[in-house]
Amino acid sequence: MAAMWFRIGLIAVAFTLSTVPAYACSCGGVDLSSCEVPPADIIIRATVLSREFDQIRPSFAPPVSGGTPRRMSRPYSVIRQPEPWGRVKVTLSVSEPFRGVAGDTLVIRTGLGDGDCGYPFEVGHEYLVFANESQGEVTVTTCSATQPARMAIARIEQLRALRDGTNLPDVYGFVGTHPLRSDRAGWEQVEPMAGLTVTARSDTAEYRTQTADDGLYRFRGLARGRYRLSVAAPPGRRALWGESAEYTGTSPGIPCAMNFEVFWDPE
């Protein structure tokens, strides 16, 4: 009889655990190449000062009490509850505000990163942060357009122009190395490519400029018309826009950044 009740108890616990809701990351992501600035309540350029984990008592643990624990007449059933989202507290030093914040520091919340859309911030690294306010907290997830600042240089150029009411270059963009991994950890490996020649060709004219130390290139004063863009990569490498060595359809005044990635040439 005792064995039968033990089996029933196991089944009940297993059923209970299977019905506990879990936090899972589900979002369509953000198109980082879009001309439009991605939506967010707060947009800042900032460096991570600290990354802390909230130490909370697991919700399935029995309550802590003083004195001598009393004997329980029934077996204690452990029911695991989902951990609260936002256990990671990240303190940011704001170097450049673009929207929605005026202080020198900002504390944001994110998840642990194990399938819960938590952004993997690294201490000492600089980011272009897209945050939202929710229930009195400022949150950042991998569903936002947040990315390392050094690969977001063209977006920063656009945000500065919008904030300051200035004009963007006729044609501009970022040239950086292609990350070996496509996830956020891979983004940390992106390096700007300085000193590369970028060429803009139309049917009647040809212009050249070079990428700056941060990988940004700018063309100003272009004649009206459509231009083909290409980047002269270092020996043993090639620069691509998407899967092409040339971007064939830009015109002066279009607010879209034309970003190129530099790959190792397998040939």
Residue pairs with C-beta under 8 A, 6 or more apart in sequence:
9 75
9 77
12 77
13 77
13 78
13 79
16 79
17 79
17 80
20 79
20 80
20 81
20 82
21 82
22 82
23 82
23 83
23 85
23 111
23 115
23 116
24 115
24 116
25 111
25 115
25 116
25 117
25 141
25 142
25 143
26 117
27 117
27 141
27 142
27 143
28 143
29 142
29 143
30 38
30 130
30 143
30 144
30 145
31 38
32 38
32 145
32 147
32 155
33 256
33 257
33 259
35 254
35 255
35 256
37 43
37 155
37 158
37 159
37 162
38 130
38 144
38 145
39 130
40 99
40 100
40 130
40 131
40 132
40 144
40 145
41 99
41 100
41 131
41 132
41 133
41 138
42 99
42 100
42 101
42 106
42 129
42 130
42 131
42 132
42 133
42 138
43 97
43 98
43 99
43 100
43 128
43 129
43 130
43 131
43 159
44 92
44 94
44 95
44 96
44 97
44 98
44 99
44 101
44 106
44 128
44 129
44 131
45 94
45 95
45 96
45 97
45 98
45 126
45 127
45 128
45 129
45 149
45 156
46 92
46 93
46 94
46 95
46 96
46 106
46 126
46 127
46 129
47 92
47 93
47 95
47 124
47 125
47 126
47 127
48 90
48 91
48 92
48 93
48 121
48 122
48 123
48 124
48 125
48 126
48 127
49 91
49 92
49 93
49 105
49 123
50 89
50 90
50 91
50 123
51 88
51 89
51 90
51 91
51 121
51 122
51 123
52 88
52 89
52 90
52 91
53 87
53 88
53 89
53 112
54 87
54 88
54 89
56 83
56 84
56 87
57 64
58 80
58 83
59 80
59 81
59 83
60 78
60 79
60 80
60 81
62 76
83 112
85 111
85 116
86 109
86 110
86 111
86 137
86 139
87 111
87 112
88 109
88 110
88 111
88 112
88 113
88 118
88 121
89 107
89 108
89 109
90 107
90 108
90 109
90 110
90 121
90 140
91 105
91 106
91 107
92 105
92 106
92 107
92 108
92 127
92 129
93 104
93 105
94 101
94 103
94 104
94 105
94 106
95 126
96 156
98 159
98 160
98 162
98 163
99 163
106 131
106 138
107 138
108 129
108 131
108 137
108 138
108 139
108 140
109 137
109 138
109 139
109 140
110 118
110 119
110 121
110 139
110 140
110 141
111 117
111 118
111 119
111 141
112 118
113 119
113 120
117 141
117 142
117 143
118 141
118 142
119 140
119 141
119 142
119 144
119 146
119 184
120 184
120 185
121 127
121 140
122 188
125 148
125 188
126 148
126 149
126 150
127 146
127 147
127 148
127 149
127 152
128 145
128 146
128 147
128 148
128 149
128 152
128 155
128 156
129 140
129 146
130 140
130 144
130 145
130 146
131 138
131 139
131 140
131 144
131 146
132 138
132 139
132 140
132 144
133 139
140 146
142 184
145 155
147 184
147 187
148 187
148 188
148 190
149 156
150 176
150 190
150 191
150 192
150 214
150 215
151 174
151 176
151 187
151 190
151 192
153 174
153 192
153 214
153 215
153 216
154 172
154 173
154 174
154 216
154 257
154 259
155 257
157 168
157 169
157 172
157 216
157 257
158 168
158 255
158 257
160 166
161 167
161 168
168 255
169 218
169 219
169 220
170 219
170 220
170 221
170 222
170 252
170 253
171 200
171 218
171 219
171 222
171 227
171 229
171 250
171 252
171 254
171 258
172 216
172 217
172 218
172 219
172 257
172 258
173 198
173 216
173 217
173 229
173 257
173 258
173 259
173 260
174 192
174 215
174 216
174 217
174 257
174 259
174 260
175 192
175 193
175 196
175 198
175 211
175 215
175 217
175 231
175 239
175 259
175 260
175 261
175 262
176 190
176 191
176 192
176 193
176 215
176 259
176 261
176 262
177 189
177 190
177 191
177 193
177 261
177 262
178 190
178 261
178 262
178 263
179 186
179 187
179 189
179 190
180 186
180 189
181 189
192 211
192 213
192 214
192 215
192 216
193 211
193 215
193 233
193 234
193 239
193 262
194 211
194 212
194 213
194 214
194 215
195 210
195 211
196 210
196 211
196 217
196 231
196 232
196 233
196 234
196 239
196 262
197 208
197 209
197 210
197 231
197 232
198 208
198 209
198 210
198 211
198 217
198 219
198 229
198 230
198 231
198 232
198 260
199 206
199 207
199 208
199 229
199 230
199 231
199 232
200 206
200 207
200 208
200 209
200 219
200 222
200 227
200 228
200 229
200 250
201 207
201 227
201 228
201 230
202 223
202 225
202 226
202 227
202 228
203 225
203 226
204 223
204 225
205 223
205 225
207 219
207 222
209 217
209 218
209 219
210 217
211 217
211 231
219 252
222 252
223 252
224 251
224 252
225 251
225 252
226 249
226 250
226 251
227 250
227 251
227 252
228 246
228 247
228 248
229 241
229 246
229 247
229 250
229 258
229 260
230 239
230 245
230 246
230 247
231 239
231 260
231 262
232 239
233 239
233 262
233 265
234 262
236 264
236 265
237 262
237 263
237 264
237 265
238 245
238 262
238 263
238 265
239 245
239 260
239 261
239 262
239 263
240 260
240 261
240 263
241 247
241 258
241 259
241 260
241 261
247 258
247 260
250 256
250 258
